[in-house]
């Protein structure tokens, strides 16, 4: 087995500060000073320079509707009392006018996080309060949003505050525009030997990922092996993708008229679409392998009413179509690597099944969203290690993959 380093958040960030935004900061009718308030504690993160200092900064706004806006800019960090040596220092953080459109997307009470890259540059993130993206950002950085009600938080990313990167943390970093580096290049030779400089089908690639992770058995804990397989496949995919993209970029994009802009855009979109589509299919592939190993009866992608196709239908399409087969012995599992608002699609996939299940790898879905799922008789299923990204009340309701397997096996043994 070839060993690889999983990577940690500290490979990318030194530390962060987080606070609740005030009306003066985000409402241009209240103030137009382009300043974040209550940031004196940022000295722990940005230092105590004697002179005014500028930091390169990327501002980003994210919300649960999938809206993402960002701008490359800068911030100024300075002691406004530097000309008054008899008074204690007072540091302020100012942002440029070109950043104000991002800042003004936020409302009073929303979360501001100032993250310092290893390079020294800043990533300034603004997200709505009590949203999924807030919960996910807090989980990634390892703090509770509730602590911000009392005061701002400044925390270095190291030791117990560091987070090992996996498939779910990388989803969040992708949303933040942080490109995680592929750190297992020693697999490239194996990949090229097996597939050449092209991608096989997702099913074949998933099979290769399982085969190449030698220390994992399909009979191990299903929650752990699912994440291990997904994490490993993601690394393999990024390794092969980096090689294929690098070769294509070296060839360049030219046509008879010079630069082939349309060709470049088409290639770039193809890369992004492949990344998005293959993650969900890979998740289905690995789940199918787990179900088969446990002799669970199922059908994948069967057509029910109105041309709906549940990802997994239990125990069979024949049972579903047999009117005399009891409804309570049927199950449906939707599979989405990330949910967003797409979880509602599962609700119409099989009218005979009253309570449907949805498996996802998305951490920290907001209580508003999970309450709506419960009201619509949708049971959320996540690998057990992701449960800590949810509130205590949510965790009492969540299913692990092991829970779901027990549920289905219990029905099929009757």
Secondary structure, 3 states (H helix, E strand, C coil): CCCCCCCEHHHCEEEEEEEECCHHHHCCCCCCCCEECCCHHHHHHHCCCCCCEEEEEEEEEECCCCCEEEEEEEEEEEECCCCCCCCCCCEEEEECHHHHHHHCCCCCCCEEEEEEECCCCEEEEEECCCCHHHHHHHHHHCCCHHHHHCCCEEEECCHHHCCECCHHHHHHHHHCCCCCCCCCHHHHHHHHHHHCCCCCCHHHHHHHHHHHCCCCCCCCCHHHHHHHHHHHHHHHHHHHHHHHHHHHHHHCCEECCEECHHHHHHHHHHHHHHHHHHHHHHHHHHHHHHHHHCCCCCEECCECHHHCECCEEECCHHHHHCCCCCHHHCEEEEEECCCHHHHHHHHHCCCCCCCEEEEECCCCCCHHHHHHHHHCCEEEECCHHHHHHCCHHHHCCCECHHHHHHHHHHHHCC
